[in-house]
Amino acid sequence: MYGDGMITPAISVLSAVEGVKNITPLLEAYIIPTTIIILGGLFLLQKRGTARVGRLFGPIMLLWFCTLAGLGIAQIVNNPEVLAAVFPWHGFSFLLGNRLHGFIVLGAVFLAVTGAEAIYADMGHFGKRPIQLVWFLVAFPALVLNYFGQGALLLVRPEEAYHPFYALVPGWAMIPMVLLATCATIIASQAVITGSFSLTRQAIQLGYLPRLRVTHTSSSHMGQIYVGPVNWALMLCTIGLVLGFQSSSKLAAAYGVAVSATMLITTTLFFVVASKRWGWSRLTAGLLTALFFAVDLPFFAANMSKLFHGAWFALAIGGFFFLIMLTWEQGREILGKRMRSLTPRLEEFKKMLAANPPQRISGQAVFLTRGHDIVPAALMHNLKHNKILHSEVIFLNIRTEEIPRVPNFEKIEAEKLGAGLYRIIAHYGFMEEPNIDAIFALSRGKGVNLEMKEASFFLGREKLSIGEHPEMWRWRSHLFLFLARNAMDAAAFFDIPSDQVIEVGVQLEL
């Protein structure tokens, strides 16, 4: 998805702007600079939010698809024999007759269905019904008619094969068509960029990326968010792709691999969900998965034939982000083990308090914990050095579940442990952002009377170093330290008032 988020804006905007060559060859020198200016403006706009601009997206895309359909129908009427292509044996005979060449052509044919993989990402935001209606009533018919129209044109004028889309457009409509195509590609790019932000937030919540600042750019749409580091990384890579590949035809190799790999991963995940979540038998899920693989694998293999012509880029990006996520997740697991070895379990801590009770002071102290039965190091250090304990001590464990959202009535588990100790487990979905005020309000409904203004928050400030024999390779340990240094602290991430936060240093080795 990150590779897609870099390649889609580059290839989409570049291919649209390339249409100026059809207006006059004199404008060809301005294609790359114009593309870079448009892409730069698109990424600079992200911080301000796209909610207002988004109101124009629907009408523009409807006009775009209607135009696609109209251009295709005009050519189909002139050459209706192209409709014979609806029968699949023409494709099979082409593959059998051309063998290896026909197989390699699949890599180019595949570009006709790129973008379909975004449907599954959009379902998380819009639901199934709107996707079905828009796809079957607008997008799919318009695309099929346009592709048939391009085929009809090429039956008569095969010399237009280098850019058949713009060959459909009459000379008088070329300038408005280039402008409309550019607007449509900007909107398509915006959708993928927003998807990258959403993916990042979900990865943070699931513990696969360090905490980053997520800014909401709309008060009415939850999906309108902005993640600065991701935005600037996408911008640099996207502009770098335009400068490096110089044309949309060269970028197509990287694009095909990114999308076909996404589809393979989606098919694999379908099998996991169907067999483990939906309770299907492995045979039923496997047969349907095999059907999808029968389509996905040949396309992926055909695109891999372009490995040394740009396809390597998408694989490199995917591998890079996978390495970062794996390093962060494993590093946090190692630190969790180290922490558990330094602190007692909750039952042991209660026995310690009963055997040697410390001085208690009035007030509420909230300690964020990694696990529901582990005493945080911040509490043990505070007790060791200050010899005091608040009258009410709350262990707060915030968990991210592997579902998008958790209903409010299921969000909070609250338990009175005795001796002024309370345990609160807050459950959030990976598309939600934990909020301390909301947790306190929901906890009061569960019998734990928490007051935001009276609470003191004790957070552990981890000072990390690499031991003589780190559990990860040393270079990965250094990568983890870099990620940890650039992560947001818990107080800022959970929006805890800074004047109520007390940080306690904890020394840990990887």
N, C-alpha and C positions, 0 to 999 in steps of 0.2 A: 504493500500500500504506500509506503514512503517512496519507493522507486516510482510508482505510478504518479504520486503527487509531484515528483520532479519532472517526469517525462511528459505527462499529459499537458501541462501548460505550455511547455516548450514546443511540442509537435503540433498542438492545436492552433496556437496563435501564429506560429511560423507558417503552417500550411495555409491559413486564411490570408495572411499578409502576402504570401507568394502569389496570390491572385492579381496583384497589381501588375505582374508581368503581362497579363492578358489585356490590360488597359494600354500600356505602352512599355516596350523593353527598356526605355530610358529610366524607369523607376526601379529596375532590378537592384541597383547599387544601394537603394534605401531600405531593402527588405530587412536585413539584419539589424540596423540601427532602430528602425521603427518597431520591430518585434521586442527588442530589449527595452525600449521606452515604455511600451504597453505592459510588459511583464513587470518592470520596476514599479510602475504606477499601481498595478494590481496588488503587489505585495505590500507597498507602502499604505494602501488603503485599508489593509486588514485591521490595523490597530484601531482605526476609527469606527470599525464595524460596518457591516454591509446590510443592515436591516432596512435602511431607507432605499438603498439601491436595489435591494432584493425585491421590492414591490414591482419593479420593472421587469424582473426576470421572467415571470410567467407570460405576459403578453409578447415579449420579444421571442421567447422560445416557441410559443404557439405560431407566431408569424413565420419563424424559421422552418418549422416542420410543414406548415401549409405551403410554403415556397418550395421546399424539397419535393413535396408530393406533386405540386403543379408543374414543376420543371420535368419531372419524370413522366407524368401523364402525357405531356405534349409530345415527347419522343415515342412513347408507346403507341399512341394513336397513329403516328407516321409509319412505325415499323412493328405492327402487332405480333409478328412471328417470334419476337423475343420472348413472348409469354410461354413458349415451349420449354424454356429453361426451368419452369416450375417442376418438371419431371426429373427425378434425381438421377436417372440413368445417363443423362448427358455428363454429369459430374463424374460418375463411375467410369464411363468410357474414356473420359479425358485422362483420369488417373491411370487406367490400365494401358492406354495407348502411349502415354508419355513416361510412365514409370518413375525413375528418379527425378526427372525434371518436373513431372506433375506433382510429386511429393513435396519438392522444395517450394513450388508455387503455393502450396497450402499456407506457408508462412505469410505470403502477401494477402491471400484470400481471407485469412484470419482477421485482418485489420477491419473488415466489414462488420464484425461483431464486437469490436472493442468498445468499452463503455457499458456493455451489458452486465459486467461484474459489479458495477456500482449500484445496481438495483438492490443487491443483497445488503449493502451498507445503508442504503436509503430506507430500507424497511424498518430499521431501528429507529428512524426519526419520524416516518410518516405512517407506518403500518402497511398491511398487505393490500387493503382495498384500493386506496388511492394509486398505489404502484400499478395494480392490475388494470385499472381504468385508463390511466395515462399511457401505459405501454401498449395495450391492445387497441385502444381507440385513436391514439395520436402517433406516438413515436414509431411503433413497429410498422404500421401501414405506410407512413410517410417514407421511412427508410427503404422498405422493399420497393415501393414505386420509384424512388429515385435511383436505386441500383438497377432496376429493370430499364429505366430510362437511359442510364449510362450505357447499358448493354445494347439497347436499340440504336443508340447513336454510333457506337463502335462498329456495328454491323455495316453501317453505311460509310463511316469515316474512321477507319482504323488508325489513321495517323494521329488522332487526338488522344491516343492511349496514355500519353505522358501526363495529362491532367484532364481526365474526362469530365470531372464535375463542372469546372468553369466553362467547358465546351458546351454544356447544356444552356448556358446563360446567353440571351441575346446581347448584342453589342451595346444597345442603349441602356441595358440594365446592369452592366458590368460594375460600375462604380458603386451603386447602392448595394449590389450583391456582395462585393468585397467588404463593405462596411457592416452589413448584416451578419456575414460569416464571422467577422472579427468579434462582433458583440456576442454571438453565440458561443464562440470558443472561449471568450473571457468568462462567460457564465459557467461553462463546463469546467474550466480551470478552477473557478471559485468553489465549485462543489467538491472537487478533489482536495483542495487546500483545507476547506472546512472539515472534510473527512479525516485529514491528517491530524488536525487539532483534536478532533474527537477521539481518534485512536490513541493519541498521546495521553489525553486525560484518563482514558480507561486503563492504559498501561501503568500509569502512575498509581491509580487506585488499586490495581491488582498486584503492585509491588515489583513491576518489571522495569520501571524507570525511576530515577530520583525525582523528588518533589520539585516541580516547576510552577511558576506563577501562572495560573489560569485566569484570564480576565474575561468577564461576561460583557459583551458589547451590545446586548439588547435586554431590556427589562421584560419583554413579552415572549421571546423565543429562547428556550433553554439551550438549543443547539448552537446559538450564535456565540462562539467563544474565540479567544485569541491566545496563542501561546508563543511568546516572543522568540525564544531560541529556535523553535521549529520553523517559524516564519522566515527568519533570516537565513537559516540553513537551506530551506527550500529555495529561497530567492537566489542565493549564490549558486547553488547547483543547477537550477533551471537556466539561469543566464549563461552559466558555464557550458551547459549542453548546447545551447543555441550557437555560442561562439565556436565550440569544438566540432559540431556536426555540420553546421552551415546550411543544411536543407532538411525538410521534413522527410524526404525519401530515405535519407541516411539514418534519421532518428527512428524510422519505423522498425528497424531491427531490434533496438533496445525496447521499444514500446511493446512489440509482440511478445517478447519473452516475459516482460513484467506482467502483462495481463493473463497470458496462458498459465504462468506459474501461480498467479492468484486464483485462477479457476481450479487448478489441480489441488491447491491447499483447501479451497472451499469444498471440493468433492470429498477430500479426506476427512475434513471436519464434519461433513454431513454424515459419514459412516459412524463416526464417534458419537455424535448427538443422537442419531437414530437408534443405535444399539444400546447406549448407556442411559440416555435421558428419556427417550420415548418408549423404551422397552421392546423395540423390534427384535425379532430373531436375527442372529448374525447372517443366516442364509438370505433372508429377505433384504436386509440392509446391504449385504454384499452384492446381491444380484443387481440392485438398482445402482449401487456405486460403480459396479463394473460397466454398466451401460454408459454412465457419465464418463468414466475413464476411457472407454472406447472412442469417445469424441475428443476428450481433452488431451490425451497422450499423443496422438498423431500431430495435433496442432502444436503442442509444446516441442515435440521432436523436430518438426519442420522449422520452427523458430530458432531452435538451437543450432541449426545449420548456419545461422548468421553470427555464431559465437564471436568470431574475430572481426566482425563488421559492426560492432556496437552492442550486441546482445549481452556481452560480458558486464556492461555497466549496471543493468538491472540486478544481475546476480550479485555483483560486488556490493551494491547498496543494501540488498536484502541481507547478505552475510554480515555486513558492518553493523546494522542495527540489531541483528540477532545476537551478535557477539556482545554488544553493549547491554542488551536486556539480560542475557545469560549471566554476564559478569556481575551485574547489579543484584540479580536475584540470588546467585550463589554467595556473593559477598555478604548480603544481609543475613543469609542463613548461617554463615560462619560466625558473624557477630552475635547472632541470637544464641548460638551454642556457647560462645564465650561468656555472654551475659548470664545465661542460666547457671554456669559454673561458679559465678561470683556471688549470686544472690540466692537466698533460701526460697523454698516454696511457701505458699500462703499458710498452709497448716503449720509448718515449722515456725513461721514468723509469729503466729498467734501464741504458740507455746512459749516462744522467747519473751513475748510481752507479758504473759502471765507469770513467768518465772522471775523476770527482772523488769518490772513496770517502769517506764521513763516518766519524766515530768510531762503533764499534759497542759496545753494552753488552748484557750478558746479560739475557735475558728474552723474553717473548712479548707482542707488541703487536697488538691486534686493531682494525682500522679498518673500520667499516661503510661500504659504498660503494653508490652509486646504480646503477652499471653494472659489468659484469664486466671492462671494459677501461679504466676510468677510475681514476686515482689520486685519492683523496679529498683535499679541501682541508685537512683537519685534519692529514694527514701532511705536506703541503708546508709548512704554517705551523710545525709542530713542528720540522721539519728546518731551516727557515730561521732560527728564533730560538734553538733549543737546540743545533743543529749535531751532533745524535746520532741514531742509528738503532738499534733493538733488534736483537738477533741473529736473532730470528725475527719476521717481519712477516706478518700474515695479513690479506688483503683478503676481507672477508665480505660477500657480496651475497645478500640475502634476497629471493626472488622469489615473488610470488603468481600461481599459474597459474589459468586460467579453467576449472578443474574443482573439484569439492567437496573432494576429498582426494587426496593423493599418497602412494603406498605408501612405507614406510620405506626399502626398498632402492633407490628412485629419488629419494629426497629430497636426497642430497648428491652434488655433483660436487667433487672435490678435485684440485688440480694443484700440483706443485712447480715453481716458476718459476726456481729457481736463485738464488744470492746471498742465501739465507735468506728468500726471498719465497715465499709460498703464496697460492693463490687458492681460496676455497671458495664455491660457489654452492649455497644452500639453497632447495629448491623446496617450497612449501606450497600447499595448496588454499585456496580462499576461505572454507571453513568451518573451517579449522584456525587455530591460533594459534602462531606461531613461538616456540620455546623454546630459549634459548641452551644450557642444559645438554644438551638432547637433540641439538642440532647438534654440540656438542663430542664427545658420545659416538659419534654416527654418523660423525664425521670421523675418529676414531681407527681405525674399521674400514676407512677409505679410505687409511690410511697417513700421516695428519697427526696427530701426537701432541700434542693440546691438553690443557692442564690448567687447569681453571677457577680454581683458587686462585692460580695463578702469572700469569695473564693480566692485562694492563692494557688497558682499552677506551678508545680515543680517539674522541670524538664531536665533530662540528662543531656549534657553537652559532651558528645563523644569525641575524644582526642584519639585519632587513629594512627597507627604505625604498622610497619611491616616487620614481622618477627624473623628470626634466623631461618625458620623452616615454615614458610607460609603454605596454607592448604591449596591456594591457587598458584599458578605460575607467577613468577615475580612481576612480569610485565602486565599481567592481568590485575595483580594487586595494585600496581601503580595506577592503572586505568580506574579501578574502583575508588581509590583515594581521590583522584581527579573528579570523578562524578560526585562523590560525597561532599567535597569542598564546594562544589557549585550548586548543590541542592539547597532548596529553601529550608529554613529551620521550621520545626513543628509549630511554633507560636504563630508565625506569619501564615503558614499553610492553613491552619485551622482557625485563623482569624481570632486569636486570643489576645486581649488587650495587653500591650507590652508592659504596662505599669503593674500588672498582676502576675508577671512571670518571674520565677526564680530559677536560674540555671545552675545545675550542679555538674561539675566536670567528672568525666569517667574516662579512664585510660584503657584502651582496648588494642589488641594486636591481631592482625590478620594471620 
